[in-house]
Amino acid sequence: MSKVKPYKNSDLGKKDQVTKMFDTISKDYDGLNRVISFGIDIKWRKKVVNLVKEANPDTILDIATGTGDLAINLAKTNATKIVGLDISSGMLDIGKQKIKKKSLDSKIDMILGDSEDMPFEDNAFDAITVAFGVRNFETLENGLKEIYRVLKPNGTFVILETSIPEKTPYKQGYKFYTKNILPLIGKAFSKDRSAYKYLCESASVFPYGEALNNILRKSGFINVEDFPQTLGVATIYKSSK
């Protein structure tokens, strides 16, 4: 699997580069996300929440929680405790402010940590979610192995991640948009030009659909399903342990 990194001229490893990138763009991230996805990402997250609700979990871990959008939406479930984990302190700081404003401090904990080396015991969570985060793992297989470890038997694992439309003309339109339009939007909104170039490049090489399904199965997950969203520009994956 290609290891695309945010900063091509940096000697830092991917994990450190991703941390630096998200710390840098944290203040712009929410607004820019709405612009880039035309606000459709809000609908995708709601679908993730509905899938998690079906399992009626008591404890939920949201990995690569960023500014906490999905963790906040998951508060609408019957879960008594939600943990948001992220490697970027800048993103977490924004998320903590949002959670405080919504008076969800007692239900959601935001923790600084590495998704590939998590500070949790085995079989700790009933459900685990990752929205637009798995492609930022330094080693995908290590991240999935950790997720499998901390997920309870019969627990639910849901991923929301970018993918590439396969039908004409949507495939061609998607490639044109990500190659020519997204970098311009990122340049206009963010001081870190490399960040949004990386986000586009990493999406273009990351496995999706059946390819990611097979990686999940190889990592031990069962009942693997995928649900393409909005002509295939994103996909939701559901599996269990």
C-alpha positions in Angstrom: 0.0 0.0 0.0 1.4 3.4 -1.0 2.4 5.5 2.0 1.4 9.0 0.9 2.6 11.6 3.4 1.6 15.3 3.9 5.0 16.8 3.6 7.2 15.3 1.0 10.4 17.1 2.0 10.1 16.2 5.7 12.2 13.6 7.4 9.4 12.9 9.9 7.5 9.7 9.7 3.9 9.7 8.5 2.4 9.6 12.0 4.3 12.7 13.1 3.6 14.5 9.8 -0.2 13.8 10.2 -0.1 15.1 13.7 1.7 18.3 12.6 -0.8 18.7 9.7 -3.9 18.4 11.8 -2.5 20.7 14.5 -1.9 23.3 11.8 -5.3 23.1 10.1 -7.4 22.4 13.2 -9.1 25.9 13.2 -10.0 25.7 9.5 -11.0 22.0 9.5 -14.7 22.1 10.3 -15.6 24.9 7.9 -13.5 23.6 5.1 -15.0 20.1 5.5 -18.5 21.5 5.0 -17.4 23.4 1.8 -15.5 20.4 0.3 -18.3 17.9 0.8 -21.1 20.4 0.2 -22.3 19.5 3.7 -23.2 15.9 2.7 -20.7 14.6 5.3 -23.3 15.5 8.0 -25.7 13.0 6.4 -23.0 10.3 6.2 -22.2 10.7 9.9 -25.9 10.3 10.8 -26.0 7.0 8.9 -23.0 5.9 10.9 -24.9 6.8 14.1 -27.9 4.8 13.0 -25.8 1.7 12.3 -24.2 2.0 15.8 -27.6 2.5 17.4 -28.7 -0.9 16.1 -26.2 -2.5 18.4 -27.4 -0.5 21.4 -23.8 -0.1 22.8 -23.1 1.2 26.3 -19.5 2.2 25.6 -18.3 3.7 22.3 -14.8 4.6 21.1 -14.5 7.2 18.3 -11.0 6.9 16.8 -9.4 9.8 14.9 -12.2 11.8 16.5 -10.7 15.1 15.3 -12.9 18.0 16.4 -15.5 15.6 17.7 -18.3 15.8 15.1 -19.0 12.1 15.2 -18.5 11.7 18.9 -21.1 14.5 19.5 -23.6 12.8 17.1 -23.0 9.5 18.9 -24.2 11.1 22.1 -27.7 10.7 20.6 -27.4 6.9 21.2 -28.1 5.3 24.6 -24.4 4.9 25.3 -23.4 6.0 28.8 -19.8 6.7 27.9 -18.2 7.9 24.6 -14.4 8.3 24.2 -12.9 10.4 21.4 -9.3 9.5 20.6 -7.0 11.6 18.4 -3.3 12.1 17.8 -3.7 15.9 17.3 -4.0 18.1 20.4 -5.1 21.0 18.2 -8.1 19.1 16.8 -9.0 17.9 20.3 -8.9 21.4 21.7 -11.5 22.5 19.2 -13.6 19.4 19.9 -13.5 20.0 23.7 -14.8 23.5 23.2 -17.7 22.2 21.1 -18.5 19.5 23.6 -18.5 22.0 26.5 -20.9 24.3 24.6 -23.3 21.4 24.2 -22.9 20.3 27.9 -21.8 16.9 26.9 -18.6 16.9 29.1 -20.0 14.1 31.4 -20.8 11.8 28.5 -17.8 12.4 26.1 -14.1 12.2 27.1 -11.6 13.5 24.6 -8.2 11.8 24.9 -4.9 12.4 23.2 -3.5 9.1 21.9 -2.2 6.9 19.1 -4.7 4.7 17.3 -2.0 2.1 16.7 -1.1 1.9 20.4 -4.2 2.7 22.4 -4.2 3.1 26.2 -7.2 0.8 26.7 -7.6 -2.7 28.0 -8.6 -5.6 25.8 -12.4 -5.9 25.0 -13.1 -2.5 26.4 -15.8 -1.1 24.0 -19.1 -2.2 22.7 -18.7 -0.2 19.5 -15.9 1.6 17.7 -16.1 4.2 14.9 -13.6 5.9 12.6 -14.7 8.7 10.3 -12.2 9.7 7.7 -9.3 8.5 9.8 -8.2 5.0 8.8 -6.3 6.3 5.7 -4.2 8.4 8.1 -2.9 5.4 10.0 0.8 5.0 9.6 0.2 1.2 9.2 -3.4 0.3 8.5 -3.0 -3.3 9.6 -1.5 -2.2 13.0 -4.4 0.2 13.6 -7.0 -2.5 12.7 -5.3 -5.0 15.0 -5.5 -2.5 17.9 -9.2 -1.8 17.1 -9.9 -5.6 17.1 -8.1 -5.9 20.5 -10.1 -3.2 22.3 -13.5 -4.1 20.8 -15.6 -6.5 22.8 -16.7 -9.9 21.3 -19.8 -9.3 19.2 -19.0 -5.6 19.2 -19.7 -3.3 16.2 -17.0 -1.6 14.2 -18.1 1.1 11.7 -15.8 3.0 9.3 -16.7 6.1 7.2 -14.1 6.8 4.6 -13.6 8.3 1.2 -13.8 6.1 -1.9 -13.8 6.5 -5.6 -17.0 6.3 -7.8 -16.7 3.5 -10.3 -19.4 4.4 -12.8 -18.9 6.8 -15.8 -19.2 9.8 -15.8 -19.0 10.1 -12.0 -15.5 8.6 -11.8 -14.1 11.1 -14.3 -16.0 14.0 -12.5 -14.6 12.9 -9.1 -11.0 12.8 -10.4 -11.3 16.2 -12.0 -12.8 17.7 -8.8 -10.2 16.2 -6.5 -7.3 17.0 -8.7 -8.2 20.5 -9.9 -10.9 22.0 -7.6 -10.1 20.7 -4.1 -6.5 22.0 -4.0 -7.8 25.5 -4.9 -10.4 25.4 -2.2 -7.8 24.2 0.3 -5.4 27.0 -0.8 -8.2 29.6 -0.3 -9.2 28.4 3.1 -6.1 27.0 4.7 -2.5 28.3 5.3 -1.2 24.8 4.9 -1.4 24.0 1.1 0.2 20.6 1.6 -2.5 19.4 3.9 -5.4 19.3 1.4 -3.1 18.1 -1.3 -2.3 15.2 1.0 -5.9 14.5 1.9 -6.8 14.2 -1.9 -3.8 12.1 -2.7 -4.3 9.7 0.2 -7.9 9.2 -0.7 -6.9 8.4 -4.3 -4.6 5.5 -3.3 -6.4 4.1 -0.3 -8.2 0.7 -0.7 -12.0 0.9 -0.8 -15.0 -1.4 -1.4 -14.1 -5.1 -1.5 -10.4 -4.4 -1.2 -10.9 -2.8 2.3 -13.5 -5.5 3.1 -10.8 -8.1 2.5 -8.3 -6.3 4.7 -10.9 -6.2 7.5 -11.6 -9.9 7.2 -7.8 -10.6 7.2 -7.6 -8.6 10.5 -10.2 -10.9 12.1 -13.4 -9.0 11.6 -16.6 -10.8 10.6 -20.0 -9.9 9.1 -18.2 -7.3 6.9 -20.5 -5.1 4.8 -20.0 -1.9 2.8 -22.5 0.8 1.9 -21.3 3.2 -0.8 -22.6 6.8 -0.3 -23.4 9.6 -2.7 -22.4 7.8 -6.0 -19.5 6.2 -4.3 -17.5 9.3 -3.1 -17.6 7.8 0.4 -18.3 4.4 1.8 -19.5 3.1 5.2 -18.1 -0.2 6.3 -19.7 -2.3 9.1 -18.2 -5.3 10.7 -18.0 -7.1 14.1 -15.7 -9.2 16.3 
